[in-house]
């Protein structure tokens, strides 16, 4: 893959996420920034959902939410439901998993090639700011979506094929 393809992948995911947050969830996006420099370490925010694509694009996507933003997104997702205090964390995690599943799932039609299918793994969640360290055979790319409720950091981690 080339730098142009990395940019296209991160732009597709970022734009899909902005559109979904605005049109489906009513979350106003204030700005977006895309960084195409490879980084050596990712510092995750309060809650992060992670999903993997396998196929001609071997990649991992991480959506890392500031607490205020994931709280707002969860309240939109669960509007009208009565949630017990001990279930709040479960709903936060389910919201984060559902969002990444929708965004990446909808993007696969734009990322697929006619000669290769993409497979998506089920998403999982990491809570409370951890770091991901770049191995020498991977490339990390990053975009930031700023909303009125906080930031969402999107990370694209590509595994080089040998």
C-alpha positions in Angstrom: 0.0 0.0 0.0 1.1 3.6 -0.6 0.6 6.8 1.3 -2.3 7.8 -0.9 -4.2 4.6 0.0 -3.6 5.2 3.7 -5.0 8.7 3.3 -8.0 7.4 1.5 -8.7 4.7 4.2 -8.5 7.2 7.1 -10.6 9.8 5.2 -13.3 7.3 4.4 -13.6 6.2 8.0 -13.4 9.7 9.4 -16.0 11.0 6.9 -18.3 8.1 7.6 -18.0 8.7 11.3 -18.7 12.4 11.0 -21.8 11.8 8.8 -23.1 9.1 11.2 -22.6 11.3 14.3 -24.3 14.3 12.7 -27.2 12.7 10.8 -28.0 9.7 13.0 -27.0 10.8 16.5 -27.4 14.6 16.3 -23.8 15.2 17.5 -22.4 18.4 15.9 -18.9 18.0 14.6 -16.8 21.2 15.1 -13.6 20.1 13.2 -11.6 17.2 11.9 -7.9 16.8 11.5 -6.1 13.9 9.7 -2.5 13.0 10.5 -0.7 10.8 8.0 2.6 10.6 9.8 3.4 7.3 11.2 3.6 7.4 15.0 5.3 5.2 17.5 2.8 5.3 20.4 -0.9 5.8 20.7 -2.3 7.1 24.1 -5.9 6.0 24.3 -8.6 8.1 25.9 -11.2 7.1 28.5 -12.9 4.4 26.4 -11.7 2.8 23.2 -13.4 0.4 20.8 -11.3 -1.7 18.5 -12.1 -3.8 15.4 -9.9 -5.6 12.9 -10.2 -5.9 9.1 -8.6 -8.9 7.5 -8.0 -9.3 3.8 -6.1 -7.1 1.3 -6.1 -4.4 4.1 -4.8 -6.0 7.3 -5.7 -3.3 9.7 -6.9 -2.5 13.2 -9.1 0.5 13.9 -9.4 2.1 17.3 -12.0 4.7 18.1 -10.9 6.4 21.4 -13.5 8.5 23.2 -13.2 11.3 25.7 -15.5 10.5 28.7 -17.9 13.4 28.0 -18.4 12.4 24.4 -19.0 8.7 25.0 -21.4 9.6 27.9 -23.4 11.8 25.4 -23.4 9.1 22.7 -24.6 6.5 25.1 -27.4 8.8 26.3 -28.5 9.2 22.7 -28.3 5.4 22.1 -30.3 4.6 25.2 -32.8 7.4 25.1 -36.1 6.3 26.6 -34.5 3.3 28.4 -34.3 3.0 32.2 -30.7 2.0 33.1 -29.6 0.9 36.5 -26.4 2.5 37.8 -24.6 -0.8 37.8 -25.4 -1.3 34.1 -24.1 2.1 32.9 -20.6 0.8 32.1 -22.1 -2.0 30.0 -24.1 0.4 28.0 -21.1 2.7 27.5 -19.1 -0.2 26.1 -22.0 -1.5 24.0 -22.4 2.0 22.5 -18.7 2.2 21.6 -18.8 -1.3 20.0 -22.0 -0.5 18.1 -20.6 2.7 16.7 -17.3 1.3 15.4 -19.2 -1.7 14.0 -21.6 0.6 12.0 -18.8 2.9 10.8 -16.3 0.2 9.7 -19.1 -2.0 8.4 -20.5 0.8 6.2 -17.0 1.6 4.9 -16.1 -1.8 3.7 -18.1 -1.3 0.5 -15.7 1.5 -0.3 -12.6 -0.4 0.7 -13.3 -3.8 -0.9 -11.6 -4.9 -4.1 -13.4 -7.2 -6.6 -10.7 -9.9 -6.1 -10.6 -9.8 -2.3 -13.2 -9.8 0.5 -12.7 -8.0 3.8 -13.5 -9.8 7.0 -14.5 -7.8 10.1 -13.8 -9.2 13.6 -16.2 -8.4 16.5 -15.3 -5.2 18.3 -13.9 -5.1 21.8 -13.3 -2.3 24.3 -10.4 -1.1 26.3 -11.2 1.2 29.2 -9.2 3.8 31.0 -6.3 5.1 28.9 -3.8 2.5 27.9 -1.0 2.9 25.3 -0.5 1.0 22.1 3.1 0.7 21.0 4.0 0.5 17.3 6.0 -2.5 16.2 8.4 -1.9 13.4 6.3 -3.7 10.8 3.2 -1.6 11.5 2.1 1.9 10.5 -0.2 4.0 12.7 -2.3 6.9 11.3 -4.7 9.1 13.2 -7.6 11.5 12.8 -9.3 13.6 15.4 -13.0 14.5 15.3 -13.9 17.4 17.6 -17.5 17.8 18.7 -19.1 20.1 21.2 -19.1 17.2 23.7 -15.4 16.2 23.3 -13.0 14.5 21.0 -13.0 11.2 19.2 -9.6 9.9 18.1 -9.6 7.5 15.3 -6.5 5.3 14.7 -5.7 3.2 11.7 -3.0 0.6 12.4 -1.8 -1.2 9.3 0.2 -4.4 9.4 2.8 -4.6 6.6 2.6 -7.8 4.6 5.8 -9.6 4.1 
